[in-house]
Structures are given as C-alpha cells and as structure tokens.
Amino acid sequence: MDSLRFADPVALEIAWSRIQSVLDEAETVLMRTAFSPIIREAYDFGVVLLDAAGGSVGQSQRSLPSFVGTLPRSLKAMLQEFPVAGWREGDVYATNDPWIGTGHLPDVTMARPILRRGVVVAFAGCIAHWADIGGAVWSADTRELFEEGLQLPLCKLVDQGRLEPLLASIIRRNVRLPEQVMGDLHAQLATMEVCERRFQELMDDMGLDDPSPLFAVMRQRSESVMRAANAALPDGRYVQETVIDGIDAPLLLRAALEIAGEAIHVDWTGSAGQVERGINESYNHAYAMTVYPIKCVLCPDIPNNEGAYLPVTMTAPEGTIINCSRPAAVGSRQILGHCIANVVLAALGQVLPERVLADCGSPSPRIVFSGAHADGRRYNAALLLAGGMGGQSWRDGLSAAPFPSNPGVTSVEVIESSTPLLFRRRALRPDSGGAGTYRGGLGATTEVELRADRPGLVSVMTDRIHHPPLGFRGGEPGAPNAIFLDGEPVDPKARTPMLPGSVLSVHTAGGGGYGPKERRDPEAAARDEEFGYVSARQREARLRGIA
C-alpha cells in the first residue's frame, strides 16, 4: 500500500525533500561541532542515509562524491561481519580499513542503526577525514600500509550509547592531535544521532513504521532513469589510455568502457601494477570515482542513491594500481582517484563528445604543513587546493574549482590563527587554462611562508607535473602543476623539511581546452586579455601557433 502511496510524484517529492532536509541538518551539526578545519572548513566528509540492507538512500549537500560511493560498500561489509539482528539502539560500528572504507586510513567510516519498534529499518552513516591518524604525516611517500597510521578493523565503537573506553584510549595514544581527533569523533557521533532523531520524526509525521517501500520507489526511479540513459547510447567498447607522472616512471591508466543495452561496464585491465608508494587505489574508492563521472554526464539531476549506480559495474584486476593488494601503501590514493575520473570522461567522450568536458586540473595538490610551536604544541594544517576545470562544448571551464571531488579550501585566517604560517599570495594563475574554442579554467597560485623559530615539514601530494591536463576535440592542454620551495622544485610526492622563513609556492594546473582555438569568439579572447586570464604575449603566441 505504501508503494502505491509514494508512486504519486507529489508525495514522493515531499518525502524526498524531507529526507534531504534531515541529512542537511545532520551535516550542519558535523560542520559546527568538528574540531579540525579539514572537516568544518574543507568539507572532507560524507553524511548518508542508508536502507536496512546497506543501500544508499540520499546524502547531504556537501558530501564528497567518493564517500557517497564507498559508504554503502562499507556498511554491507559491516553487516556481513556483524549481522543486523545484533545491532541495538545507540550502537555505532566503525572502521578505517582502506579495503572496506574509503581507501586510506585518515577517513573513518561510521554507521548507526535506526530502529522502529525494535527492528532496524535504516542506518545513519558518516565519514570524516581526521586531522591525524598517527604513523607518517598524510603523505604519498610511504612504502606500505603499516607506516600510514592506526588501523581500525571493523569494530563496535559505541555500545548502546557508551563509547568503548579501550578503543578511545588506543586512538588517543596513537595520534599527534588527540583533542582534535576526539573532538571530530564525537562530532561524527552527534551527526548520526541527529540524523536518526530527525528521521524518526519524519516517520512519525508520515505514519511510517517501515520506510522500505519509500526507499524502494526512490531507488527504482533513479535506476530506471539511469538505465534509460544507458540504453540511449550506442552499444560498443570504447577504450581510453592516459599516462600520468607516477613515481619513478610514468604510469598507464587504461579504461575500457563497455556499453550493452541498459548496462555500462568499466574494465581497468591493462592499467599499471601497484607501486611501492602511497598512491595506490583500493577497489572501493576506485569504483566510486569511476561511476560518479558517468552519472554526472548521463543523469546529473536524479537523486544520488543506490539505484543510480546499479546499472554501472567495474572490473579491476587485483594487484594493479586501480585495485591494489594489502598491505600496499594507499595514503595518497586521491592522486589516482582524481585521475580515474578524467580517464572515464575521456572514454565517454567517444560516445557523447558534446556532453563531456576536457581534462580537469586534477589531481590538484594536497599540501600538509606540520610541526611544533615554540611551546611544544603540535600543529597540522591541510590545504586542499583546486585547479581549473576543462572546457566544455558550450562554455569555458570554471577556474580554481574542484572536480571530481568537491571540497572547500580552508580559509587563510583559520590556518594563520592556529599555525606559524603566513599566506603571502592567493590568485588565479594567468595563461594556465588550455586554449580552445572554449578555454580551460585557470589554476591558482598560493604562496605560504613559515614564520617560526624552528623547522617544519611540508608533505606534497599531487601529479601532472610532467603530464598536463589534456584538451579535447582540438583543444590544447592546460598548464601542469608546479610546486617550488624557495624557488626550487619540490618532490610532488614526498615530505620535505621547511626552514623558518621558507616560502612554498603552489601553482595548480589549468583545465584543458575544448575545440580548436581558431574558433574562439574574438570577444571572449579580448575579455580573457582584459581580465588578465591570458597575457598579451601568450595570446600573440597562440595566434601565431607557437604555444
């Protein structure tokens, strides 16, 4: 009967809007109670409502797409280890296992059951990137997982509302910033509690004891729209290969996008083998970054729930850089994850060239500054910077805009107030967007000085130093990432000492151009020069065909 009730589009829209408001309120709790800036300022989190079987129902507005894709897989693994019949009100299970969770240790995945008359009917899920997880500072130069920090296997973190004291003690003892980490942990717990409370109120208002009919209709609607979009594409196998900088030598990423009726399958066979540095991907995160850009192109407006992803599957041979084997180093797996999205979009561009965008300036640099104040207190600040997005068939790429992830950039004032860092400059990077009929978005320049009486450490995590974002359909590449410490190039996948008075300069990559530059609107080209996006010298060089 409830299925028929929610078949009415008006009733379904009201229910969906209510669910969205529940999740957005829970998200606000996380942002306002988290201790570390990477959560409350950079939005490195996910808040998701899931059904009783672990399928995603909806997510909060700012949730990272990768977390929305991994959390259902994580919860299903939890339910295999701890059957649903054993979950009680107030319980919270957690893990940061890279092969069960999001792909690296700093992200802690939690789930809390929502019970109705003693029966689990849904779950509140929350992922957050903790300020520290012990081990090496968040970096790309680790050689195996054991260097990267504290590992939390699938475990009960909270037993009927009571935080497990031994687990809490272990976490505190293994991190550099225990106050921030424990504050973030409790912020996640509060977020899920609010999500549960508000969803209970929603069920009361709607007279629902079992929300599964509502969830089923929502899932079916998203799935049917996605399948119809897939079916409209020509069947075939479309292969895309991309080379990235890698570690000691370039690495090949190879995706075969196979379209057959209503289904899409992405096969990563042929990609490079896993490497002895922390840029390897686990299957979960690679899957999330594979399916998300497909949904962005085909069905951007439908609810982002389990049904939207059921028609898309993925293969990645174990032992490759796309699906590494334990205990491979994975600390900076986002480097590969953000490249994955560009490869998938390029493959899809062979089918829908008018719908995709040229390569984005990703992976954009992740920079972590760490050290100690004069009084011995530790500090840690993470910068999640953004490059330019690729041009599209109808517009220029967005400048300094994150994609395929959507974090914010921690405010300068927040970092300067808690660390001995001074931001000397932040500006768009002229001439960084790839030329084209539609120009790639500009990258950005950030200059940071260490004003301290003792050295610090800077951990740099990025790629595309030697292989810039590619243009599409005749468009030119964007400028590559470039990072310097006191004017000298910095290893883009390593931790480097930073002396007092030193200045780190980070120039993020520009997006690739779309279409031949000769077809660019002269007024748009003049505006580029007027606004300083393209220098007069660069414009002349492009017109002469020598740049």
C-alpha positions in Angstrom: 0.0 0.0 0.0 2.8 2.4 0.9 4.4 1.7 -2.5 1.3 2.9 -4.2 1.2 5.9 -1.9 4.7 7.0 -3.0 4.0 6.3 -6.6 2.3 9.7 -6.6 5.0 12.1 -7.8 3.9 14.9 -5.4 4.0 12.6 -2.4 7.4 11.3 -3.5 8.8 14.7 -3.9 7.7 15.8 -0.5 9.2 12.7 1.1 12.5 13.2 -0.8 12.7 16.8 0.3 12.1 15.8 3.9 14.9 13.3 3.7 17.2 15.8 2.2 16.4 18.3 5.0 17.2 15.6 7.6 20.6 15.0 6.0 21.4 18.6 5.6 20.6 19.3 9.3 22.9 16.4 10.3 25.6 17.8 8.0 25.3 21.2 9.7 25.9 19.5 13.1 29.1 18.0 11.8 30.3 21.3 10.4 29.6 23.2 13.6 31.0 20.7 16.1 34.0 19.3 14.3 37.3 20.4 15.8 39.6 20.1 12.7 39.4 22.6 9.8 39.7 19.9 7.2 36.2 18.8 8.2 34.4 22.0 9.2 36.1 24.3 6.6 37.2 21.9 3.7 34.1 19.7 4.0 36.1 16.5 3.8 33.2 14.3 4.9 30.1 12.4 3.9 26.7 12.1 5.6 24.5 9.4 4.1 21.1 7.7 4.9 21.1 4.0 4.0 18.4 1.4 3.9 18.3 -1.7 6.2 20.4 -3.7 3.6 23.1 -1.1 3.3 22.0 0.6 0.1 22.3 4.4 -0.1 19.1 6.5 0.0 20.5 10.0 0.0 23.3 12.2 1.1 23.8 15.7 2.4 24.6 18.5 0.0 28.3 18.9 0.7 29.1 15.2 1.0 32.1 14.1 -1.1 31.0 12.0 -4.1 33.7 9.4 -3.3 32.3 8.9 0.2 28.8 8.6 -1.1 30.1 5.8 -3.4 32.1 3.9 -0.7 29.8 4.1 2.3 27.2 1.5 1.1 30.0 -1.0 0.3 31.4 -0.3 3.8 28.1 -0.8 5.6 27.4 -4.1 3.7 30.8 -5.3 4.8 29.9 -4.4 8.4 26.6 -6.3 8.1 28.4 -9.4 6.9 30.7 -9.3 10.0 28.0 -8.1 12.4 24.5 -9.3 11.3 21.8 -6.7 11.5 19.9 -8.7 14.2 22.7 -7.9 16.7 22.6 -4.1 16.2 21.0 -2.2 19.1 19.8 1.4 19.6 22.8 3.6 20.2 25.3 1.2 18.7 28.0 2.6 16.3 30.3 0.4 14.3 33.4 1.9 12.6 36.4 1.2 10.5 39.1 2.9 8.5 40.3 -0.2 6.7 41.2 1.1 3.2 39.8 -2.0 1.5 36.5 -1.8 3.4 36.2 2.0 3.7 37.3 4.9 1.6 40.8 3.8 0.5 43.1 5.4 3.1 43.4 5.5 6.9 42.6 9.2 7.7 38.9 8.6 6.7 36.9 6.9 9.4 33.6 5.4 8.4 30.8 5.0 11.0 27.3 3.6 10.9 24.5 3.8 13.5 21.2 1.9 13.2 17.8 3.5 13.1 15.2 1.2 14.8 11.5 1.2 14.7 9.6 -1.0 17.2 12.8 -2.9 17.8 13.6 -3.5 14.1 16.4 -1.9 12.2 14.8 0.0 9.3 17.7 2.2 8.2 21.2 3.4 9.0 22.8 6.8 9.5 26.3 6.8 8.0 29.1 9.3 8.4 32.6 9.5 7.1 35.1 12.2 8.1 38.8 12.8 7.4 40.5 13.1 10.8 43.2 15.7 11.4 45.7 12.9 12.2 45.8 9.1 12.3 49.3 8.6 13.6 52.1 7.0 11.6 53.6 9.2 8.9 52.1 12.6 8.3 49.5 12.2 5.5 51.8 11.7 2.5 52.5 9.9 -0.7 56.0 8.6 0.0 55.1 5.7 2.3 56.0 2.2 1.2 53.5 0.1 3.0 50.3 0.5 4.9 51.9 -0.1 8.3 53.7 3.3 8.0 50.5 5.2 7.5 48.9 5.1 10.9 46.5 3.4 13.2 44.3 0.8 11.6 40.8 0.3 13.0 39.3 -3.0 11.9 35.6 -3.5 11.7 34.7 -2.8 15.3 31.9 -1.7 17.7 33.0 1.9 18.7 29.9 2.7 20.7 27.8 0.1 22.7 24.3 1.3 23.2 25.4 4.9 23.6 28.6 4.2 25.5 31.9 4.9 23.8 34.2 1.9 24.2 36.9 3.2 26.6 39.7 0.9 25.4 39.2 2.0 21.8 39.1 5.6 22.8 42.3 5.2 24.7 44.0 3.5 21.8 43.0 6.2 19.4 44.2 9.0 21.8 47.6 7.3 22.3 48.3 6.9 18.6 47.6 10.4 17.2 49.5 13.7 17.4 46.4 15.8 17.9 44.3 13.9 20.4 42.0 16.8 21.3 41.1 17.5 17.6 40.7 13.8 16.8 38.5 13.0 19.7 36.5 16.2 19.0 35.9 15.0 15.5 35.0 11.6 16.6 32.3 13.0 18.9 31.1 15.3 16.1 30.5 12.3 13.9 28.6 10.6 16.7 26.4 13.7 17.2 25.8 13.9 13.5 24.4 10.4 13.3 22.4 10.9 16.4 20.7 13.9 14.9 20.1 12.1 11.6 18.4 9.2 13.5 16.3 11.6 15.6 15.1 13.7 12.7 14.4 10.6 10.5 12.3 9.1 13.4 10.3 12.4 13.5 9.8 12.1 9.7 8.5 8.6 10.1 6.2 9.8 12.8 4.8 12.6 10.7 4.3 10.3 7.7 2.8 7.4 9.7 5.6 5.1 8.6 6.8 2.2 10.7 8.6 0.7 7.7 10.3 3.1 5.2 11.4 0.3 2.9 8.5 1.0 0.4 9.6 4.6 0.1 13.2 3.7 -0.3 12.3 1.1 -3.0 10.3 3.6 -5.0 13.2 6.2 -4.8 15.7 3.5 -5.8 13.6 2.3 -8.7 13.0 5.8 -10.1 16.8 6.6 -10.1 17.6 3.2 -11.6 15.0 3.4 -14.3 16.2 6.8 -15.4 19.8 5.7 -15.4 19.1 2.6 -17.4 17.1 4.6 -20.0 20.1 6.9 -20.4 22.4 4.0 -20.8 20.1 2.4 -23.4 20.1 5.5 -25.5 23.9 5.2 -26.1 25.3 3.1 -28.9 26.5 -0.3 -27.8 30.2 -0.8 -28.1 33.6 -0.9 -26.4 35.4 2.4 -26.0 39.0 2.4 -24.8 40.9 5.3 -23.3 44.5 5.3 -22.2 46.1 8.1 -20.1 49.7 8.4 -18.8 50.4 10.1 -15.5 53.7 11.0 -13.9 53.8 8.2 -11.4 56.7 7.8 -9.1 60.0 6.8 -10.7 58.4 6.4 -14.2 55.2 7.2 -15.9 52.2 5.0 -15.2 49.4 3.9 -17.6 45.8 4.1 -16.8 43.6 2.1 -19.2 39.8 2.0 -19.1 37.6 0.1 -21.5 34.0 1.4 -21.3 31.6 -1.3 -22.5 28.0 -0.3 -23.3 25.5 -3.1 -23.7 21.8 -2.1 -23.7 20.9 -0.7 -20.3 24.2 -1.5 -18.6 27.7 0.0 -18.6 30.8 -1.8 -17.5 34.2 -0.3 -17.0 37.2 -2.6 -17.2 40.6 -1.3 -15.9 42.5 -4.4 -17.2 45.9 -3.2 -18.7 46.5 -0.5 -16.1 49.8 -0.4 -14.4 50.6 -2.7 -11.5 50.6 -1.3 -7.9 53.7 0.6 -6.8 55.8 0.9 -3.7 54.5 4.4 -2.8 51.2 5.6 -1.3 49.3 6.4 -4.5 47.7 3.0 -5.0 43.9 2.7 -5.1 41.7 0.2 -3.3 38.7 -1.1 -5.2 36.1 0.8 -3.2 37.4 4.3 -3.8 38.3 3.5 -7.5 34.7 2.2 -8.0 33.3 5.4 -6.5 35.5 7.6 -8.7 34.6 5.5 -11.8 30.8 5.6 -11.5 30.4 9.2 -10.3 31.5 10.9 -13.6 29.3 8.6 -15.6 26.3 9.8 -13.5 27.4 13.4 -13.9 27.3 13.2 -17.7 24.2 11.0 -18.1 21.8 11.8 -15.2 23.1 14.7 -13.1 19.7 15.7 -11.7 18.4 12.4 -10.4 18.8 11.6 -6.7 22.2 10.1 -5.9 21.1 6.8 -4.4 21.8 3.1 -4.8 19.6 2.9 -7.9 21.7 5.4 -9.9 24.7 3.1 -9.6 23.2 -0.3 -10.1 23.4 -0.2 -13.9 27.2 0.6 -13.8 29.7 -2.1 -12.8 33.5 -2.2 -12.7 36.4 -4.7 -13.1 39.9 -4.0 -11.8 42.4 -6.9 -11.6 43.8 -7.3 -8.1 47.4 -6.1 -7.8 47.0 -3.2 -10.2 47.3 0.4 -9.2 43.4 0.6 -9.5 42.9 -2.3 -7.1 46.0 -2.9 -5.0 46.6 -5.8 -2.6 47.2 -5.4 1.1 49.4 -4.1 2.6 50.1 -1.7 -0.2 50.6 2.0 0.7 47.5 4.0 -0.1 47.9 7.2 1.9 47.5 9.5 -1.1 45.1 7.4 -3.1 43.2 10.5 -4.1 46.0 11.2 -6.7 44.9 8.1 -8.7 41.2 8.6 -7.8 41.0 12.0 -9.4 42.9 10.8 -12.5 40.4 8.0 -12.8 37.5 10.4 -13.4 39.4 12.2 -16.2 40.0 8.8 -17.9 36.4 7.7 -17.7 35.2 11.1 -19.0 37.5 10.8 -22.0 36.2 7.3 -22.8 32.7 8.5 -22.5 33.6 11.4 -24.8 34.0 9.0 -27.7 30.2 8.4 -27.4 29.0 11.8 -26.2 31.5 14.4 -27.2 29.1 17.2 -26.7 28.4 16.3 -23.1 31.8 15.8 -21.5 34.5 18.2 -20.6 38.2 18.3 -21.3 40.6 17.1 -18.7 40.4 19.0 -15.4 43.4 20.2 -13.4 43.2 17.2 -11.2 44.7 15.7 -9.2 45.1 19.1 -7.6 47.7 19.4 -4.9 47.1 18.3 -1.3 49.5 20.1 1.0 50.0 19.3 4.7 52.1 21.6 6.9 53.1 20.1 10.3 55.5 20.9 13.1 55.5 22.3 16.6 55.0 25.7 18.2 57.7 27.3 20.4 55.9 25.9 23.5 55.9 22.4 22.0 52.3 22.2 20.9 51.9 20.4 17.6 50.2 21.9 14.6 48.9 20.4 11.4 47.2 22.2 8.5 45.9 20.6 5.3 45.4 22.6 2.2 43.0 21.1 -0.4 43.7 23.2 -3.4 41.8 23.3 -6.8 42.9 23.5 -10.4 40.8 24.6 -13.4 38.0 22.6 -14.9 38.1 21.6 -18.5 36.3 23.5 -21.2 33.0 22.1 -22.5 31.2 22.3 -25.8 29.3 25.4 -24.7 31.4 27.2 -22.1 34.8 27.8 -20.7 36.0 25.7 -17.8 35.5 27.0 -14.2 38.6 28.4 -12.6 40.0 27.1 -9.4 37.1 24.7 -9.0 37.5 21.2 -7.5 36.5 18.3 -9.6 35.8 15.3 -9.4 35.9 15.9 -5.7 34.1 18.9 -4.2 36.0 20.0 -1.0 36.3 23.6 0.1 39.5 25.4 0.7 40.3 26.1 4.4 40.2 29.9 5.0 43.5 31.6 5.3 42.5 33.3 8.5 41.7 29.9 10.2 45.1 28.4 9.3 47.1 31.6 10.2 45.3 31.7 13.6 46.4 28.3 14.6 49.8 27.8 12.9 53.0 29.8 12.3 52.1 30.1 8.6 51.6 33.3 6.6 49.8 33.4 3.3 51.6 35.8 1.1 49.6 35.4 -2.0 46.5 33.7 -3.5 45.5 34.5 -7.0 44.3 33.0 -10.3 47.2 31.7 -12.5 47.3 33.6 -15.8 47.9 31.5 -19.0 47.2 28.2 -17.2 43.9 27.4 -19.0 44.3 25.4 -22.2 43.5 27.3 -25.4 40.4 26.3 -27.3 37.1 27.3 -28.7 36.2 27.2 -25.1 39.2 27.8 -22.8 40.1 25.6 -19.9 39.6 27.1 -16.4 42.6 28.7 -14.7 44.5 27.2 -11.9 45.6 29.2 -8.9 48.8 30.4 -7.2 49.2 30.1 -3.5 52.4 31.3 -1.6 52.9 30.3 2.1 55.7 31.4 4.4 56.8 29.5 7.5 57.2 32.1 10.3 58.6 30.1 13.1 61.7 29.7 15.1 62.1 26.0 14.3 61.8 23.9 11.1 58.5 22.3 10.0 57.6 19.7 7.5 55.6 20.0 4.3 54.0 17.0 2.7 53.1 17.4 -1.0 50.7 15.1 -2.8 50.0 15.6 -6.5 50.8 14.5 -10.1 50.6 16.2 -13.5 53.9 17.9 -13.1 55.1 16.4 -16.4 51.8 15.3 -18.0 49.4 18.2 -18.1 45.6 18.0 -18.4 44.7 17.2 -22.0 42.5 19.2 -24.3 39.6 17.7 -26.1 38.5 17.8 -29.8 41.4 20.0 -30.8 41.7 22.0 -27.6 45.1 22.4 -26.1 46.5 21.1 -22.7 46.3 23.2 -19.6 49.4 24.2 -17.7 50.7 21.4 -15.4 51.0 21.6 -11.6 54.2 23.4 -10.4 55.4 23.5 -6.8 58.5 25.3 -5.5 60.2 25.7 -2.1 62.3 28.9 -2.1 62.3 28.8 -5.9 63.5 25.2 -6.2 61.2 22.4 -7.5 59.7 20.2 -4.7 59.2 16.4 -5.0 55.4 16.2 -5.7 55.0 13.0 -3.7 57.2 13.4 -0.6 57.7 15.1 2.7 60.2 17.9 2.7 61.7 19.9 5.6 60.7 23.6 5.6 63.0 26.0 7.3 61.9 29.2 9.1 61.4 31.9 6.6 61.0 29.5 3.7 58.2 30.1 1.1 56.2 27.3 -0.6 54.7 28.4 -4.0 52.0 26.1 -5.4 50.7 26.7 -8.9 47.7 24.4 -9.6 47.0 23.0 -13.1 44.7 24.6 -15.6 41.9 22.7 -17.4 42.3 21.5 -20.9 40.7 23.5 -23.8 37.7 22.3 -25.8 37.7 22.6 -29.6 40.2 24.4 -31.9 41.5 27.7 -30.6 41.0 29.3 -34.0 37.2 29.1 -33.5 37.2 31.1 -30.2 34.9 34.1 -30.1 37.1 37.2 -30.6 35.2 39.0 -27.9 35.8 36.2 -25.5 39.5 36.2 -26.4 39.7 40.0 -25.8 37.9 39.6 -22.5 40.5 37.0 -21.4 43.2 39.5 -22.0 41.3 42.4 -20.4 40.7 40.4 -17.2 44.3 39.0 -17.2 43.3 35.4 -17.7 45.6 35.3 -20.8 48.6 37.6 -21.1 49.0 39.7 -24.3 52.3 37.8 -25.1 50.6 34.4 -24.6 47.7 35.4 -26.8 50.0 36.6 -29.6 52.0 33.3 -29.3 48.8 31.3 -29.6 47.6 33.2 -32.6 51.0 32.5 -34.3 50.6 28.8 -33.4 53.8 28.5 -31.4 52.3 28.0 -28.0 
